[in-house]
Amino acid sequence: MRVLFVAHSYPRHAGDLAGSFLLRLAVALKGEGVDVRVLAPAAAGLALEDVIEGVQVRRFRYAPRSWETLAYTGAMAEEARGSARGLLALAGLVASGARAIRREVREWRPDVVHAHWWFPGGLSAALPGGRGRTPLVVTMHGSDVRLAAGVGPARTLFARVVRQASAVTAVSRWLREQAIEMAPGLACDVAPMPVDVARFALPEPGTPRDGLLFVGRLTAQKGVDALLQALARAAGATTLTIVGSGPEEAALRALADRLGVASRVRWVPSQPQERLGALYGAAQALVIPSREEGLGLVAVEAQLCGTPVIAFASGGLVDVVHHERDGLLVPAGDVDALATAIGAVLGDSALARRLGSAGRDAALTSFAPSAVAARYRTIYEHALAAR
């Protein structure tokens, strides 16, 4: 079976974090007898043809080179809204994506086109003449659902795209519910993305754990401001390591200073995946204060390292963290509750060990690449049968 992935976020090189779960899925699908080719946008410094971990990647041009900045950064919406140039580049991305899909369907003849994110890739695949009669599978990851929910015209386009798909999946129950609310009657399966269980392993026995950890982009949606406030209110003088970068970094540094916790916060730029395991394994807990989260794969990565996860009960995080069973959940936005949960884990080593052990067991069961790949092969087979 041949499957064409269409994605605007996909690793640009080995170790890149952008869409790394898609590379894991593509590699795991090989074990299920599925040959994956990836179609992704061009960007500065990237070859138009590449092979990463045995998976062929083809990139398509969509604008003048200096304009090709929409993909891979997680800031597509902001860039498109910010200027006429951004909007023109976005239109080019959708139209050029459709032409690239048409070329791949004609030359490579995939059995299934799998669009990751309904926008922009799903829309490109749904445009007239884009993929012919090749079945379309659309997977929603989170940011695309927020786009459909927040922009009126986008909701109409969303409904049109998913109605054309032979199969629709979401990476969490929360995203599935959001999608059905916008497209009543939509058949949508929950099928998460995989995590590299070999890369994220338990630390060596005796490895000291110290302090809290946050991993993610520094955007308003990720809620790091709430985490800094909770750090200021939590009992004790624990430290916090923030791994990531983004548009809110300067404001967050200023907030840490105002709260009097700047000396307890260590700022680390975004790290490749091969370095994250050691960071997870050295932390007493990973904290995820996201206001919305499509799934929260960093929670799974931490669980695989035996690290307790403390999170706001928002979005798809409730599919990953189960309160008092393999982590702690608190009401989204409740800073006092977050501070209390932090104190509970840091002050009770037995609780931390129990949550960490149960979290690892749960992560291995639900997010191992082989299990996720088998699930998606079944979805592809059903899409082909429905053609």
N, C-alpha and C positions, 0 to 999 in steps of 0.2 A: 504494500500500500504506500502511496505517495501523498504527503500532506504538505501544503504550502502555508507556512506561518506568515502572517502579515502583521507587523508590529512597528510602532514608532519609537519604542524603547526596547533595546536588545543590547547585550554586551558588545562593546566596540572592540574588545580584545579580551584575552583570558584574564580573569580576575576583576573585570569591570562589574560594578554593582548594577548598572542600568539594565533593568529587565533580566537580572541573572536567573530568576526562576524559570524563564522561558528556555534558556540554554539547558538548564537541568532537565526540563521536560523533553526537549528535543533529543538530548543524549539518551535519556531513559526510554524514549519511544523506540529507539533502535532495538532494544531488547525485546520489544513487542512486534518486531518485524515491520516497523513503520519508518520509511525514509523521509526525513524532514528537510526541506529547503526553506530558508528565511528570506523574506523580502522586507527591506527596511530603508528608511530615507538616508540620503547622503549627508555628510557633514565634513567639516574641515579636517583634513589629515587622514580620512578614511578611504581605503581603496573601494572601488565599485564592486569588486569581487573578492571574497575572503573565505577562509575556512577556519573555524574556531572549534576546537575539540572534535574535529571530524564532521562538523555540521557546516554545510555550504551556506554562505550569506551573500545575497545580491542586494546592492544598494542602488537606489534610483535618484537622479537629480530632479529637483522640483522648483528651483529658483536660481537667480544669480548666486554665485558661491558665497558672497558676503551676507546673503539673506538666509542661507541654509543653517539656521540656528534653532529651529523649533523643536527638534527631536533630542532625546536622550537626557535632557536636563530636568524634566519634571516641571518646567515653567512654560509649557506651550500656551496655555490660556492667557497668562500674563503678557507674554510677548505679542500674541495676536491682538489682544485688546489694546495694547499700548500704542499702536501706530498703524497708519494706512499700509506701510510696508509689511508689517506683521500680518495683516489681514490678507494682503495679496499673496504673501508666501504661504499662508494657510490654504488659500484656494488652490494654489499650485500644488501643494502637498496632496490634497484630495484628488485632484484631476490627474496628476502624474502618477499617483498610486494606482488609480484605476487603469491607466495605460500599462503600467508595469505588471499588474496582475494579469491583464489580457495577454501580454507577451509571454508570461510564464505558463499560463494555461495553454497557449498555443504551442509553445516549444517543449515544455517539460511534461505537460499533461498530468497534473496532480489529480488524485482521486477526490481530494477534499481541499477546500480553501478554509483555513482556520484564522479568523481575524481576532487578534487580541486587542481588546478595547473596541467598542462599537464605533468610536470616533478617534482618529480619522480613518483607520484601516477598514472597519466594518462598512462605513459609508462608501469608501472607494470600491470595495468588493460588491456593494449593492447597486452601484450606478449601472445604467443600461449598457449591456454589452461587455461589462467588465470581466465576468468569469464564465459566461455562457451558461451551460447546464451543470457545471460543477457544483456539487453541494457546498453550502456555506455553513460553517460553525462559527458562532460569535461568543466570545468569553468576555465578561465584564469584570474589571479588576478594582474599580472604586472611583477613580478620578473621572471616568467617563459617565458613571451614574450621577455623580455630583453635577456634571455639566448638564445632563438631560434634565435633572430636577431643578436647576437654577436658572436656565435660559429657556424662555418659551418656545422659540423656533427649534431649539435643539430637541425638545421633547417630541415634536412632530417628526423630526428626522429619525430620532431613536426608534419610535414606533414603526416607521417605515422599514428601517434596517432589520430589526429583529423579526418582523413579519416575513421577510424574505428568507430568513435563515432556516435551514433544515434542522438545526439544533442550536439551543442557546444555553449557556452555562454562566453561573456566577461563582465567585470564589468563596462566598459566605452566604449564610441564610439571610442576613440583613440586606445584602445587595440584591438577593433574589426577591425579597419582599418589596424593595424599592422599585425594582424593574417591573414587577407585576402591577404595582400601583399605577405606574405610568403607561403600561400596556396591558389592560385588563384581559384576563384569559390566556396570557402568555404562558407557554410551557417552558419552564426554566429549571434546569437541574443545578444542584450545588456540587461543584467539583473544584477543590482547592488546587493551588500550585504546589510543586514539590520543594523540598529543602534538601541540600546536600548533607545527608546523614553521616557520610564519611568525614567531611570537613569539620563538622561541629560535633565534637566528642567530649566526653568527660575529661576534666583536667587530671594531670598526674596526682595520685594520692599525696596528701600533704601540702598541695598547692594552697597558699594563703589566699583568702578572699577578703576584700576590703572595699567598702563604699558602694555607692549606687552607680548605675550606668544608664545612659540614654543613648540610643542609636537611631538616627534618622535625619531627614532634612529639617532645617531650621525655618519652618513656616508657621503661620498662625494656626493652621489646622492641627499641627503636631502637639500643641499645648505645652511647650517647654516653659512658658511663663508660669503656668500653674505648678509645674514641677519645682521651679525655683521658689515659689511662694511656700510650697509644702516643705521644701528643704529648710526654709527659715523657721517654720513652725514645728518641725519634728523634734522629738526629744534627742538629746545628744548633739554631737558635733561631727556627724558623718560627712564624708566627702562625696562629690558627684562628678563623674566624668561624662562630658557631653561629646559624643562622636558624630560629627556631621557639619554641614555648612548650608547656607541659604540666606535668603533676603532678610530674615529677622535677627541675624547674629548680632549686629551692633546694638539693636534695641534690647536684646536679651542680656548682653554683657552689661549694659547700663542698668537694667533691672536688678541683676545680681549685685551690683555695687550699691544700689539704693537699699536693697534688702539686707545688706551687711553680710552676704555670704560669698562675695567674690573670691576671697582667699580659700574657700572650700570647693571651688569649682575649677575643674581642669577642662580646657577646650582643646579638642583634638579634631583635625580635619577629617573629612570622609576617608574611610579606610577600605582597601580591597578585602574581599571576603576571606582570603587566607590569613589575614591578621585579626579578623573579628573574633574568631574562636578563643584566642588567648584573652581578649578583653572580656568576653562573656564569662570565661572560666575564672577570672580574677575578681569578679564582682560578687557582692553579697546578694544583690537583686538587680534585675532590669526593670526600669519603670517606663511605662508607656502611657503618657497622659493625653493621648490623641482625642480631639473632640469628635473626629470621625475617622474610621479606619476601615478600608475595604476588607482586609483580612488581618494583617499584622504578622508577616513572616518573620520579623525580627524576634517576636515572642517565641516562635517555634525554634529558631536558631538558639536562643538562650536556653530553652527547655532541653534541647539536645545536649547542652553543656552542663545540665544539672543545676541551672541557675533559676531561682524562684522569680516569677514574674508578677509585678504589681501593676495594675492597669485600670484606667477608666472603663466602665462597662459601656463601651460605645462601638457601634458598627459590628464588624466581623470579629472583633476581639472576643466576644462572648462565645464564638465557636472554637476558640483556641484556648482560652483561660477559663477554667471552671472553678468558681469561688470556693475556697477552702479545701478543694480537692487537689488541684495541681497549680494553684496560684491564688492571688487575692484580687477581687474586683471591687471597685467602689463606684458610687454614682458619678456619672460624667460631670466634670466641672466642680466637684466638691473637694476643695483644697484641704479642708480640715480632715475629711475622711481619708484622703490620700496620705496626709501626714501621719495619721493614726496607723494606717496599714504599713507604712514604711517603718514606723517604730516597732510594730508587732514582729515583722520579719527580722529586723536588725537585733531586736532584744530577745529572740527565742531561737537559738541555733537548731533545736530539735525540729521546730516548725519549718525552718528554712530547709533543712535536709529532707523532710518529708515532702514538702511541696516540690522541691527540685527533682527528687526521684520519681514522683508520680508524673511530673511534667514531661520528663524524658520518655517514660513509657508511653504516654499519650501521643507524643510527637512521633515516635517511631511507628506507631500503629497507623496514624492518619496521614502523615506527610512524607513517608519514604518514597523516593522517586519511582521505584518499581510499582508500588501500589497505585500511585497517581497516574502513571503511564498506562497501566492496564485499564483504568477507568476511562481514560480518554480514547483508547483504542476502541472500547465498546461504544462510546459516543460516536466515533467516526463510522463504525459499522452500521449503527442505527441510521445515521444521516444518509449513508449510501443506500440502505434498504428503502428509505422513504423517498428516494429520488423518483 
